[in-house]
C-alpha cells in the first residue's frame, strides 16, 4: 500500500534536502536519554554493545542506526526518548565496531548483515524482558537491514515481532552508490569514507596481510571501494554480489508483518530505485510513504523543537 504522504513544515532555515539532512545531524541535541549498556557475545565469538532503556513495559522497540552511526546519534536518541515516554522499553544496539571499541572479528558490519539483528532480537526475547510485542525501527543502512530481516525471515519471524518502520533506507545499494558519487554529495562521501578507511587500517594492523591497503589509491568511485574492500571483508565475490545480496528491495517482498518504508522525496542520497512503489501497490504487508520534505534521516518540524516528525510517525504506526 502507498500511504498518503503526511505534510509537515521543516524549520524555515532548513529549506533544502541537504540542510534538512545536515543540520539535524550536527546541531540537534536530544537530552534526558540515559542508556544502560550490555555487552553480548555473538555466535562467532565477537561482541555487540546494546544500550537499553527499561521501565518494565511489555512492549520493546529495537533501534538500528545508519552507516558509521551508533546509539548516540540524535535520530536514535530522539526515537528512544519518545518511545520510552509512551509505554515502551527501548533497545538501541550498536553494529560491530560502532560502539567506541573495535570488534574482535575480521569482518565488520554491512548493509545486508541480518545475522546480528537476529542475535539482538533473540537475546531480547530470552533475557531482556517478558515482551509480548517487539517493534523494529531502522535508519538509513539500519532501515535496509531491518527490511531485509523482515523479508528473509518471512513466515519464520518470531511471533512477538509486530512489524517494522524504516526511514531513508537505501534499498538499492548499487544505485545508491552512484548517488554518492554525485558532486553535491561529496560531504557525505568524504565522511563515510574517512571513517571506514580508518577501520580498514585498524583491521590491517590486527589482521596483517588480509587487506591490501594499496588499493586505496585505485578508488575513484564509491563502487571501487566496495569492490576492493567492502565485498571481500564481508565475504562477497565482488561489488555486484555484495549489492544484490545486501539490497533490501530484493527480499522485502516476502515479509509477512506490516513493514513501512518512509523516505523523503528530497532525500539527497537516495536514488529513484530506492522507492519501490510498484511493490507497495500490490503487497498486503509492505507499505511506503513519501513526504515531500525531510532530507535523509532529518524530518525536523517547525512547530516541535524537541521531537522529529519521524519519531511521532513511527509511534503512531505501532500504536495503531
Rosetta silent file (secondary structure, phi, psi, omega in degrees, C-alpha in Angstrom):
SEQUENCE: XXXXXXXXXXXXXXXXXXXXXXXXXXXXXXXXXXXXXXXXXXXXXXXXXXXXXXXXXXXXXXXXXXXXXXXXXXXXXXXXXXXXXXXXXXXXXXXXXXXXXXXXXXXXXXXXXXXXXXXXXXXXXXXXXXXXXXXXXXXXXXXXXXXXXXXXXXXXXXXXXXXXXXXXXXXXXXXXXXXXXXXXXXXXXXXXXXXXXXXXXXXXXXXXXXXXXXXXXXXXXXXXXXXXXXXXXXXXXXXXXXXXXXXXXXXXXXXXXXXXXXXXXXXXXXXXXXXXXXXXXXXXXXXXXXXXXXXXXXXXXXXXXXXXXXXXXXXXXXXX
SCORE:     score description
SCORE:     0.000 S_00000001
   1 L     0.000  140.967  173.833    0.000    0.000    0.000 S_00000001
   2 E   -98.455  110.974  179.835    1.146    3.539   -0.729 S_00000001
   3 E   -74.742  140.492  173.062    0.269    5.669    2.284 S_00000001
   4 L   -58.399  134.258 -177.848   -0.746    9.286    1.583 S_00000001
   5 L   -70.498  122.046  176.094    2.208   11.493    2.430 S_00000001
   6 L   -73.794  146.807 -178.279    1.581   13.429    5.618 S_00000001
   7 L  -100.975  141.196  173.247    2.529   17.088    5.471 S_00000001
   8 L  -152.520  156.511 -177.925    4.729   18.882    7.956 S_00000001
   9 L  -102.932  120.746  174.242    6.766   22.052    7.878 S_00000001
  10 L   -72.616  163.659  175.057   10.526   21.840    8.460 S_00000001
  11 L   -52.434  143.498 -169.918   12.236   24.743   10.274 S_00000001
  12 L   -59.021  -30.523 -177.876   12.256   27.774    7.963 S_00000001
  13 L   -83.509   -8.691  175.188   16.052   27.824    7.621 S_00000001
  14 L   -97.438   77.495 -170.347   16.133   24.179    6.515 S_00000001
  15 L  -102.408    4.976  174.240   14.850   24.908    3.023 S_00000001
  16 L  -133.413  164.412  177.883   16.711   22.216    1.031 S_00000001
  17 H   -62.244  -35.192  178.512   17.159   18.469    1.336 S_00000001
  18 H   -65.923  -44.587  178.963   20.825   18.940    2.181 S_00000001
  19 H   -65.884  -37.348  178.882   20.049   21.352    5.029 S_00000001
  20 H   -70.024  -14.992  175.744   17.289   19.055    6.295 S_00000001
  21 H   -92.245  -48.368 -169.955   19.922   16.282    6.393 S_00000001
  22 H   -78.300  -44.076 -174.795   22.963   18.087    7.750 S_00000001
  23 H   -62.819  -48.496  177.868   21.500   20.460   10.345 S_00000001
  24 H   -60.902  -34.951 -177.802   19.645   17.828   12.433 S_00000001
  25 H   -73.073  -24.540 -175.923   22.695   15.569   12.356 S_00000001
  26 H  -108.379  -27.100 -173.036   25.116   18.259   13.528 S_00000001
  27 H  -111.887  -20.522 -178.300   23.089   20.709   15.612 S_00000001
  28 L   -70.950  141.188  176.580   20.280   18.716   17.215 S_00000001
  29 L  -135.010  113.076  179.106   20.783   17.686   20.849 S_00000001
  30 L   -95.888  116.109 -177.160   18.373   15.247   22.499 S_00000001
  31 L  -100.385  160.942  173.319   18.688   15.459   26.274 S_00000001
  32 L    85.124   12.848  178.131   17.473   13.186   29.020 S_00000001
  33 L   -99.405  117.794 -179.003   18.313    9.827   27.420 S_00000001
  34 L  -120.907  104.170  178.541   20.072    7.500   29.865 S_00000001
  35 L   -85.012  154.343  167.327   21.076    4.143   28.448 S_00000001
  36 E  -116.031  119.605 -173.191   22.234    1.110   30.398 S_00000001
  37 E   -87.382  140.843  174.433   24.826   -0.768   28.346 S_00000001
  38 E  -132.596  135.419  175.988   25.014   -4.519   27.995 S_00000001
  39 E  -106.764  128.354  178.191   27.642   -6.439   26.027 S_00000001
  40 E  -119.134  156.080  178.822   26.649   -9.750   24.478 S_00000001
  41 E   -96.512  134.281  179.410   28.699  -12.376   22.672 S_00000001
  42 L   -84.488  164.503  179.553   27.790  -13.277   19.099 S_00000001
  43 L   -58.561  -24.937  179.007   27.744  -16.861   17.772 S_00000001
  44 L   -97.214   21.091  174.463   31.131  -16.245   16.092 S_00000001
  45 L    67.309   27.079  168.717   32.674  -15.077   19.402 S_00000001
  46 L   -97.863 -168.335  179.275   32.579  -11.376   18.608 S_00000001
  47 E  -137.360  155.751  172.652   30.618   -8.857   20.688 S_00000001
  48 E  -129.507  138.883  177.038   27.765   -6.390   20.332 S_00000001
  49 E  -101.873  123.015 -176.998   27.059   -3.473   22.656 S_00000001
  50 E  -111.205  132.298  178.674   23.382   -2.955   23.454 S_00000001
  51 E  -111.497  119.150 -172.493   22.020    0.218   25.054 S_00000001
  52 E  -107.262  149.064  158.692   18.786   -0.246   26.992 S_00000001
  53 E  -126.766  107.905 -175.847   16.063    1.909   28.487 S_00000001
  54 L  -119.560  124.636  178.180   13.960   -0.469   30.582 S_00000001
  55 L  -126.784   18.440  177.156   10.965    0.571   32.653 S_00000001
  56 L    80.553   19.290  179.239    9.190   -2.784   32.925 S_00000001
  57 L   -80.272  161.771 -179.691    6.932   -2.323   29.908 S_00000001
  58 L   -91.585   -4.586  179.458    5.585   -5.232   27.882 S_00000001
  59 E  -115.053  139.765 -178.780    6.487   -3.580   24.571 S_00000001
  60 E  -128.989  134.934  171.494   10.008   -3.193   23.196 S_00000001
  61 E  -110.378  131.111 -179.817   11.295   -1.136   20.274 S_00000001
  62 E  -106.316  121.333 -175.342   14.624   -2.177   18.711 S_00000001
  63 E  -107.235  131.791  179.533   16.535    0.669   17.017 S_00000001
  64 E  -121.636  123.800 -173.665   19.202    0.122   14.328 S_00000001
  65 L   -82.164  176.660 -178.581   21.441    3.026   13.316 S_00000001
  66 L   -92.010 -175.898 -177.708   22.865    4.042    9.951 S_00000001
  67 L   -56.783  125.891 -178.782   26.291    3.728    8.329 S_00000001
  68 L    57.416   27.852  174.131   29.028    4.742   10.775 S_00000001
  69 L   -96.983 -161.187  178.037   26.378    5.726   13.306 S_00000001
  70 L  -169.643 -179.580  176.917   25.716    4.477   16.825 S_00000001
  71 L   -66.446  -14.169 -177.958   23.095    4.524   19.559 S_00000001
  72 L   -90.409   -3.561  175.068   24.220    8.078   20.317 S_00000001
  73 L   -59.310  145.908 -174.095   23.090    9.545   17.003 S_00000001
  74 H   -64.884  -33.535  176.532   20.429   12.173   17.621 S_00000001
  75 H   -66.409  -29.535  175.755   17.836   10.361   15.495 S_00000001
  76 H   -73.232  -45.249 -178.345   18.387    7.298   17.705 S_00000001
  77 H   -66.129  -39.007  179.063   18.179    9.274   20.938 S_00000001
  78 H   -64.140  -44.338  178.884   15.069   11.139   19.804 S_00000001
  79 H   -65.281  -41.609  179.563   13.251    7.933   18.887 S_00000001
  80 H   -62.000  -42.437 -177.945   14.380    6.281   22.133 S_00000001
  81 H   -65.537  -46.132 -177.468   13.162    9.214   24.225 S_00000001
  82 H   -65.448  -44.717 -179.508    9.708    9.441   22.642 S_00000001
  83 H   -66.423  -39.993 -179.203    9.022    5.702   22.816 S_00000001
  84 H   -66.274  -25.537  177.767   10.280    5.419   26.407 S_00000001
  85 L   -82.448   -7.008 -174.104    7.895    8.230   27.390 S_00000001
  86 L  -126.966   38.951  169.628    4.982    6.401   25.798 S_00000001
  87 L    85.426   22.104  179.129    4.961    2.933   27.348 S_00000001
  88 L  -123.333  142.869  161.457    7.822    1.192   25.533 S_00000001
  89 E   -80.483  157.940 -175.460   11.152   -0.237   26.597 S_00000001
  90 E  -129.524  136.830  171.817   13.978    0.622   24.196 S_00000001
  91 E  -127.602  104.781  177.193   16.933   -1.353   22.869 S_00000001
  92 E  -102.828  106.876 -174.338   19.314    0.750   20.766 S_00000001
  93 E  -101.293  154.539 -178.642   22.049   -1.570   19.565 S_00000001
  94 E  -107.513  127.309  175.713   25.426   -0.746   18.051 S_00000001
  95 L   -62.765  161.386 -179.465   26.722   -2.559   14.985 S_00000001
  96 L   -53.631  130.026  177.453   30.157   -4.154   15.238 S_00000001
  97 L    80.635    3.028 -174.330   32.897   -1.518   15.664 S_00000001
  98 L  -105.808    2.674 -176.366   30.360    1.310   16.174 S_00000001
  99 L   -99.580    9.289 -178.340   30.140    1.458   19.977 S_00000001
 100 L   103.732   -3.225  179.025   33.514    3.117   20.523 S_00000001
 101 L  -139.229  132.850  180.000   35.581   -0.080   20.504 S_00000001
 102 L   -64.598  138.738  179.216   36.784   -2.082   17.508 S_00000001
 103 L   -71.431  164.599 -173.989   35.202   -5.517   17.234 S_00000001
 104 L   -81.674  -37.439 -174.990   37.304   -8.664   17.600 S_00000001
 105 L   -73.340  163.588  177.414   36.474  -10.486   14.371 S_00000001
 106 L   -66.665  -41.637 -174.734   37.963   -9.653   10.986 S_00000001
 107 L   -75.491  153.736  174.997   34.608   -8.848    9.448 S_00000001
 108 L  -106.792 -168.958  173.226   32.708   -5.642   10.062 S_00000001
 109 L   -84.565  168.403  172.816   29.012   -4.821    9.781 S_00000001
 110 L  -162.729  174.036 -172.955   27.353   -4.034    6.464 S_00000001
 111 L   -60.865  -28.748 -175.470   24.040   -3.110    4.833 S_00000001
 112 L  -104.623    8.807 -176.780   22.943   -6.693    4.269 S_00000001
 113 L   -80.780  107.273  177.397   24.029   -8.241    7.576 S_00000001
 114 L  -107.118   -1.169  178.648   20.929   -9.621    9.280 S_00000001
 115 H   -65.179  -41.734 -175.798   22.732  -12.150   11.482 S_00000001
 116 H   -72.704  -39.329  177.638   23.471   -9.564   14.150 S_00000001
 117 H   -66.495  -32.903  175.286   19.992   -8.061   14.300 S_00000001
 118 H   -64.998  -39.622  177.272   18.636  -11.611   14.606 S_00000001
 119 H   -62.738  -42.657 -179.670   21.046  -12.191   17.503 S_00000001
 120 H   -63.621  -46.300 -179.203   19.875   -8.978   19.181 S_00000001
 121 H   -64.580  -42.379  178.326   16.182   -9.835   18.821 S_00000001
 122 H   -61.215  -43.015  178.880   16.736  -13.374   20.097 S_00000001
 123 H   -62.386  -42.489  179.665   18.633  -12.018   23.105 S_00000001
 124 H   -62.346  -37.855  179.549   15.863   -9.524   23.855 S_00000001
 125 H   -69.402  -34.663 -174.410   13.282  -12.298   23.753 S_00000001
 126 H   -85.540  -36.889 -170.958   15.319  -14.586   26.017 S_00000001
 127 H  -135.990   -8.652 -176.138   16.735  -12.246   28.623 S_00000001
 128 H   -78.863  -28.117 -178.016   15.721   -8.641   28.041 S_00000001
 129 L   160.808  168.940 -178.783   12.225   -8.892   29.451 S_00000001
 130 L   -88.748   75.076 -172.915    8.898  -10.608   29.049 S_00000001
 131 L   -90.305  129.373  175.812    7.878   -8.714   25.914 S_00000001
 132 L   -94.186  -13.524  175.458    4.643   -9.533   24.161 S_00000001
 133 E  -140.290  133.655  175.097    5.331   -7.074   21.337 S_00000001
 134 E  -125.492  127.922  177.320    8.599   -6.088   19.647 S_00000001
 135 E  -113.033  145.511 -178.458    8.767   -3.320   17.052 S_00000001
 136 E  -115.316  133.847  175.857   11.738   -2.680   14.772 S_00000001
 137 E  -133.146  130.401  178.810   12.913    0.730   13.556 S_00000001
 138 E  -130.660  150.446 -177.889   15.921    1.314   11.317 S_00000001
 139 E  -120.074  127.456  177.749   17.564    4.409    9.894 S_00000001
 140 L    53.074 -116.602  176.909   19.307    4.548    6.508 S_00000001
 141 H   -54.541  -41.313  178.950   21.571    1.456    6.488 S_00000001
 142 H   -63.900  -30.057  174.449   19.752    0.248    9.592 S_00000001
 143 H   -68.245  -40.204  176.890   16.484    0.600    7.722 S_00000001
 144 H   -63.526  -43.723  177.520   17.825   -1.578    4.925 S_00000001
 145 H   -59.407  -45.652 -178.310   18.989   -4.175    7.470 S_00000001
 146 H   -62.655  -44.589 -179.919   15.585   -4.116    9.171 S_00000001
 147 H   -66.894  -40.629  178.217   13.666   -4.520    5.912 S_00000001
 148 H   -64.149  -41.024  177.570   15.898   -7.339    4.686 S_00000001
 149 H   -58.099  -45.451 -179.957   15.466   -9.120    8.019 S_00000001
 150 H   -60.875  -41.310 -178.408   11.679   -8.886    7.712 S_00000001
 151 H   -73.005  -44.582 -179.310   11.772  -10.294    4.184 S_00000001
 152 H   -65.755  -39.833 -179.360   14.268  -13.087    4.740 S_00000001
 153 H   -69.542  -39.410  176.979   12.538  -14.256    7.892 S_00000001
 154 H    51.864 -124.126 -179.524    9.091  -14.233    6.266 S_00000001
 155 H   -69.119  -16.073 -176.061    6.837  -16.780    7.978 S_00000001
 156 H   -89.322    2.997 -177.828    9.663  -17.730   10.360 S_00000001
 157 L   -66.603  143.693  179.054    9.814  -14.374   12.095 S_00000001
 158 L   -53.689  141.574 -175.164    9.256  -14.532   15.885 S_00000001
 159 L   -60.344  -29.440 -175.831    5.584  -14.224   16.785 S_00000001
 160 L   -80.059  -10.983  179.008    6.188  -11.229   19.054 S_00000001
 161 E   -75.686  111.175 -172.835    7.693   -9.088   16.272 S_00000001
 162 E   -75.179  -40.129 -177.032    4.844   -6.741   15.457 S_00000001
 163 E   166.433 -168.864 -173.677    6.302   -5.034   12.396 S_00000001
 164 E  -147.621  151.275  170.816    8.923   -2.574   11.209 S_00000001
 165 E  -129.283  133.106  177.469    9.471    1.001   10.094 S_00000001
 166 E  -121.322  132.984  177.832   12.476    2.051    8.009 S_00000001
 167 E  -111.366  130.156  171.738   13.489    5.652    7.426 S_00000001
 168 L    55.829   41.484 -174.569   15.601    6.801    4.454 S_00000001
 169 L   -83.836  128.015  176.494   16.688    3.260    3.615 S_00000001
 170 L   -81.499   76.725 -169.689   18.977    2.775    0.562 S_00000001
 171 L   -75.428   -7.171  171.827   17.165   -0.382   -0.507 S_00000001
 172 L  -123.139   96.419 -171.422   19.005   -0.477   -3.873 S_00000001
 173 H   -69.807  -33.721 -179.545   22.692   -0.308   -2.972 S_00000001
 174 H   -64.066  -47.986  178.270   24.064   -0.297   -6.498 S_00000001
 175 H   -67.933  -32.897  177.929   22.043    2.750   -7.489 S_00000001
 176 H   -65.219  -35.327  178.232   22.737    4.290   -4.114 S_00000001
 177 H   -64.827  -34.387  176.813   26.479    4.018   -4.686 S_00000001
 178 H   -67.637  -36.213  177.811   26.051    6.022   -7.909 S_00000001
 179 H   -63.940  -38.488  179.717   24.173    8.712   -5.985 S_00000001
 180 H   -64.065  -23.818  179.856   27.065    9.084   -3.536 S_00000001
 181 L   -79.433   -8.816  177.233   29.336    9.853   -6.483 S_00000001
 182 L   -61.387  144.469 -176.066   27.308   12.956   -7.364 S_00000001
 183 H   -58.438  -36.349 -176.194   29.299   16.154   -6.865 S_00000001
 184 H   -80.041   -1.082  175.670   26.794   17.605   -4.416 S_00000001
 185 H  -105.140   16.868 -176.834   27.057   14.539   -2.164 S_00000001
 186 H   -59.625  -35.907 -177.602   30.797   14.966   -1.597 S_00000001
 187 H   -63.887  -39.370  178.905   30.328   15.872    2.080 S_00000001
 188 H   -71.969  -42.244 -179.779   28.591   12.555    2.839 S_00000001
 189 H   -60.559  -43.882  179.981   31.033   10.578    0.702 S_00000001
 190 H   -62.981  -45.466 -177.243   34.010   12.140    2.471 S_00000001
 191 H   -64.255  -46.951 -179.875   32.604   11.479    5.945 S_00000001
 192 H   -61.784  -48.024 -174.959   31.705    7.858    5.255 S_00000001
 193 H   -65.809  -41.072  179.716   34.999    7.086    3.540 S_00000001
 194 H   -56.584  -47.327 -177.576   37.142    8.780    6.198 S_00000001
 195 H   -69.128  -41.937 -177.101   35.616    6.692    8.979 S_00000001
 196 H   -71.053  -38.038  177.300   35.588    3.412    7.070 S_00000001
 197 H   -61.161  -39.638  177.755   39.175    3.801    5.839 S_00000001
 198 H   -60.342  -36.877  178.342   40.268    4.292    9.460 S_00000001
 199 H   -73.053  -34.742  174.902   38.618    0.980   10.324 S_00000001
 200 H   -61.905  -40.671  179.182   40.274   -0.736    7.358 S_00000001
 201 H   -65.300  -38.910  177.598   43.614    0.492    8.651 S_00000001
 202 H   -66.172  -39.880  177.427   42.828   -0.826   12.129 S_00000001
 203 H   -65.332  -35.040  179.226   41.868   -4.211   10.684 S_00000001
 204 H   -64.642  -33.366  176.930   45.109   -4.282    8.724 S_00000001
 205 H   -72.195  -42.878 -177.514   47.033   -3.909   11.980 S_00000001
 206 H   -74.344  -30.753 -177.800   45.001   -6.603   13.747 S_00000001
 207 L  -130.637   74.998 -174.854   44.977   -8.984   10.752 S_00000001
 208 L   -58.097  135.661  174.877   48.183   -8.338    8.767 S_00000001
 209 L    87.561   -7.751 -177.220   48.061   -9.273    5.117 S_00000001
 210 L   -91.492  -12.264  176.799   44.309   -9.750    4.832 S_00000001
 211 L  -127.190  133.023  178.423   43.623   -6.263    3.449 S_00000001
 212 L   -97.597   90.726 -176.961   45.514   -4.665    0.559 S_00000001
 213 H   -67.729  -16.502  178.561   45.549   -1.014    1.571 S_00000001
 214 H   -63.076  -21.846 -179.547   47.498   -0.111   -1.569 S_00000001
 215 H   -72.581   -9.935  175.519   44.209   -0.394   -3.458 S_00000001
 216 H   -59.263  -30.634  179.383   43.017    2.778   -1.746 S_00000001
 217 H   -69.192  -18.460 -177.574   44.941    4.640   -4.454 S_00000001
 218 H   -92.757   -4.268 -177.183   42.760    2.938   -7.061 S_00000001
 219 L   -79.111  112.475  176.403   39.471    4.102   -5.582 S_00000001
 220 L  -108.900  -33.245  179.778   37.889    6.655   -7.908 S_00000001
 221 L  -127.466  165.733 -178.915   34.219    5.946   -7.260 S_00000001
 222 H   -61.093  -35.577  179.181   32.269    4.529   -4.330 S_00000001
 223 H   -60.923  -34.626  178.297   31.787    1.241   -6.189 S_00000001
 224 H   -60.263  -41.731  179.076   35.585    0.853   -6.323 S_00000001
 225 H   -62.175  -43.227  179.037   35.716    0.962   -2.541 S_00000001
 226 H   -66.984  -34.455  178.978   33.042   -1.708   -2.299 S_00000001
 227 H   -65.604  -45.458 -173.608   34.835   -3.821   -4.924 S_00000001
 228 H   -87.096  -24.729 -172.595   38.216   -3.715   -3.189 S_00000001
 229 H  -127.194  -58.826 -174.895   37.192   -3.600    0.461 S_00000001
 230 H   -58.147  -49.056 -176.725   33.506   -3.965    1.415 S_00000001
 231 H   -62.150  -52.589 -177.403   32.856   -7.086   -0.668 S_00000001
 232 H   -66.949  -36.791 -178.352   35.905   -9.146    0.350 S_00000001
 233 H   -71.354  -21.119  179.057   35.801   -8.236    4.050 S_00000001
 234 L  -103.213   12.515  174.626   32.111   -9.223    4.125 S_00000001
 235 L    67.463   36.732  172.368   32.699  -12.486    2.210 S_00000001
 236 L  -107.950  155.639 -175.285   31.103  -11.451   -1.086 S_00000001
 237 L   -65.531  -45.871 -178.982   32.541  -12.273   -4.511 S_00000001
 238 L  -161.630 -174.561 -177.223   32.608   -8.697   -5.772 S_00000001
 239 H   -63.103  -39.661 -179.437   30.690   -5.427   -5.573 S_00000001
 240 H   -62.046  -42.305  177.961   27.847   -6.704   -7.752 S_00000001
 241 H   -64.862  -42.025  178.381   27.378   -9.730   -5.497 S_00000001
 242 H   -62.345  -45.131 -178.022   27.544   -7.504   -2.427 S_00000001
 243 H   -64.125  -47.164 -175.718   24.997   -5.059   -3.828 S_00000001
 244 H   -65.626  -45.953 -175.720   22.424   -7.630   -4.861 S_00000001
 245 H   -75.607  -12.013 -179.321   22.566   -9.677   -1.670 S_00000001
 246 H  -105.071   -9.638 -176.686   22.517   -6.599    0.560 S_00000001
 247 L   -83.378  118.392 -174.024   19.704   -4.639   -1.114 S_00000001
 248 H   -62.738  -27.404 -175.929   16.502   -4.981    0.917 S_00000001
 249 H   -66.849  -16.875  176.583   14.229   -4.474   -2.080 S_00000001
 250 H   -81.443   -5.961 -174.718   15.277   -7.924   -3.335 S_00000001
 251 L  -127.760  -26.601 -169.677   13.892   -9.550   -0.167 S_00000001
 252 H   -65.745  -18.033  177.954   11.167   -7.400    1.379 S_00000001
 253 H   -61.319  -17.367 -179.148    8.509   -8.852   -0.924 S_00000001
 254 H   -94.939    4.544 -178.313    8.473  -11.923    1.304 S_00000001
 255 L   -66.346  145.188 -179.071    7.648  -10.030    4.507 S_00000001
 256 L  -120.503   10.502  175.427    4.629  -11.257    6.458 S_00000001
 257 L  -129.244  152.010 -178.761    4.324   -8.429    9.007 S_00000001
 258 L   -54.030  123.948 -178.527    3.455   -4.770    8.430 S_00000001
 259 E  -132.486  122.016 -174.934    6.575   -3.014    7.181 S_00000001
 260 E  -115.874  122.751  173.528    6.599    0.701    6.390 S_00000001
 261 E  -101.320  124.295  177.883    9.325    2.455    4.394 S_00000001
 262 E  -120.241  117.911  178.297    9.359    6.240    4.804 S_00000001
 263 L  -138.343  136.246 -179.655   11.676    8.263    2.578 S_00000001
 264 L   -77.427  142.928  179.713   11.525   11.939    1.699 S_00000001
 265 L   -68.393  -20.080  177.588   11.298   12.855   -1.950 S_00000001
 266 L  -100.049   19.873  176.905   14.036   15.452   -1.433 S_00000001
 267 L   -63.281  121.228 -174.947   16.459   12.958    0.130 S_00000001
 268 L   -77.265  -10.548 -175.128   19.829   13.858   -1.443 S_00000001
 269 L  -102.222  -27.266 -173.732   21.315   10.369   -1.034 S_00000001
 270 L   -85.808  139.273  175.242   18.552    8.071   -2.283 S_00000001
 271 L   -87.859  164.244  177.216   18.101    7.172   -5.959 S_00000001
 272 H   -56.843  -29.746 -179.807   14.651    6.719   -7.572 S_00000001
 273 H   -69.159  -11.711  177.879   15.195    2.941   -7.377 S_00000001
 274 H   -86.263    8.367  176.555   15.123    3.248   -3.568 S_00000001
 275 L  -119.260   80.762 -174.819   11.391    3.991   -3.751 S_00000001
 276 L   -75.414   69.533 -175.082    9.837    0.566   -4.609 S_00000001
 277 H   -64.772  -42.627 -176.687    6.389    1.967   -5.337 S_00000001
 278 H   -60.461  -40.257  178.261    5.270   -0.857   -7.637 S_00000001
 279 H   -64.076  -42.486 -177.626    5.871   -3.475   -4.943 S_00000001
 280 H   -66.328  -29.353 -178.318    3.961   -1.433   -2.358 S_00000001
 281 H   -59.235  -37.674 -171.894    0.939   -1.061   -4.658 S_00000001
 282 H  -107.445  -15.116 -170.781    0.127   -4.767   -4.549 S_00000001
 283 L   -81.843  135.353 -178.695    1.740   -6.049   -1.357 S_00000001
 284 L   -75.650  -18.280 -175.782   -0.519   -6.703    1.677 S_00000001
 285 L  -119.244  -25.403 -178.029    2.211   -6.006    4.244 S_00000001
 286 E   -92.227  125.691 -176.863    4.799   -3.734    2.626 S_00000001
 287 E  -126.408  154.664  177.959    3.891   -0.041    2.624 S_00000001
 288 E  -135.734  142.664  177.296    5.658    3.112    1.505 S_00000001
 289 E  -134.134  132.170 -171.429    5.165    6.756    2.447 S_00000001
 290 L  -128.788   81.397  175.579    6.939    9.573    0.638 S_00000001
 291 L   -64.132  153.479 -177.158    6.733   13.017    2.269 S_00000001
 292 L   -69.891  -30.151 -174.920    7.956   15.865    0.087 S_00000001
 293 L  -126.390  169.914  179.056   10.479   17.081    2.657 S_00000001
 294 L   138.270  -23.305 -177.427   12.654   15.636    5.405 S_00000001
 295 L    66.095 -153.410  179.731   16.060   15.094    3.833 S_00000001
 296 L  -104.296  106.929 -179.349   17.974   11.977    4.856 S_00000001
 297 L    58.292   32.572  178.008   17.049   10.929    8.408 S_00000001
 298 L  -100.393  -84.938  172.813   16.194   14.540    9.238 S_00000001
 299 L    61.674   29.070  176.500   12.425   15.160    9.389 S_00000001
 300 L   -73.564  151.988 -176.049   12.630   18.059   11.852 S_00000001
 301 E  -116.463  148.309  178.757    9.480   20.151   12.300 S_00000001
 302 L   -64.468  -38.063 -171.099    8.932   23.888   12.595 S_00000001
 303 L  -101.093   12.711  177.161    6.419   23.544   15.439 S_00000001
 304 E  -142.772   95.579 -177.010    8.148   20.895   17.582 S_00000001
 305 L   -72.766  -13.119 -175.264   11.682   21.747   18.753 S_00000001
 306 L   -95.987  -45.701 -174.532   12.020   18.520   20.771 S_00000001
 307 L  -118.576  148.425  177.275   10.891   15.662   18.537 S_00000001
 308 L   -82.505  157.508  175.485   11.150   14.971   14.815 S_00000001
 309 H   -58.208  -37.748 -178.888    8.153   14.162   12.632 S_00000001
 310 H   -59.989  -35.287 -179.097    9.668   10.710   12.019 S_00000001
 311 H   -70.212  -44.227  175.647    9.504    9.916   15.729 S_00000001
 312 H   -63.562  -39.325 -176.592    5.833   10.834   16.024 S_00000001
 313 H   -66.632  -42.938  179.685    5.085    8.926   12.816 S_00000001
 314 H   -64.259  -43.112  179.836    6.761    5.709   13.976 S_00000001
 315 H   -62.177  -42.310  179.641    4.982    5.805   17.341 S_00000001
 316 H   -64.356  -39.584 -179.188    1.611    6.312   15.646 S_00000001
 317 H   -61.325  -46.046 -176.704    2.256    3.416   13.243 S_00000001
 318 H   -78.557  -28.157  177.482    2.985    0.940   16.019 S_00000001
 319 H   -72.261  -18.678 -179.583    0.274    2.209   18.347 S_00000001
 320 L  -114.521    0.000    0.000   -2.315    1.539   15.653 S_00000001
